[in-house]
């Protein structure tokens, strides 16, 4: 089957995680994503752990791409870049604002050369505003977006969550923006500049916190494991591990109380509604926890599942990637890397019935596809690179 974005050509100038993650999304859905690296390569190539000298992080979020090395400050390589632009649909970049213009490949130049081209940009703080020229990493943005201020124990210091949520969030938003611009191009015939930032992406994910602050004018407080709008809705300790229970709905709450042998709790004036339980979350959680800790995770999972109550054990990653549901949904895939050999990678989370995405190739080694991508165009408007044998046969 043909992939949804088959035939779309994307030039990926990005480094680190945010931009490459966007490029990976497009590549997973069938786009021919050409990763353009400097002679030094993407710095994330140096991030551990390594397999046969190849960085595992780089290999994961640069899969499904072809790779070429270009020094955009060198005239010959810049000419090759412009040749590639002539046949491209999208260019992705995550330099600091102004860098593309200094290189002579900013939006105005790209649009003049190829009016149908879409430029997708990610920066730390956006292309405009007083912080536009600042560099921004996930760590910094977690702090400045408000995320750190509400993460961690109630009385503890600000916490950074270990997921690179600002990078990944910005990458996903740019993917949405690029796909929206492609749809708009069907109507207008022209491309446009799409941009987002780590800051905007992370702020926009704080939907509960924003709703609370806009409604009350009060700083959202740390809740630890609690939830701003639901109770009980958090992690509980069992006799041999940890378990999550989402029982804010009245019918779920009543069933949980019956399971723990406390059927009277739903009629307690403190706990009669979800809003009251949120207000008295500490008290209801303490009562539930005192009973849940008496039995194993397996015991509670069986009882909760039988009662139809949303619940799940806290799994470590070795357990996650052996979980039958994860495997059944194809979230563990394998690729053959040119140097590292057979490697496991994440599967594609979006399932499409007619034009499915997939993991087709491993991440490129530095400059792996130079020979096929550095060919000059034969005629104006003709793409200067052949589809690889692997790419051309993927629908067979």
Order of alpha helices (4+ residues) and beta strands (2+ residues): beta-alpha-beta-beta-beta-alpha-beta-alpha-beta-alpha-alpha-beta-alpha-alpha-beta-alpha-alpha-beta-beta-alpha-alpha-alpha-alpha-beta-alpha-alpha-beta-beta-alpha-alpha
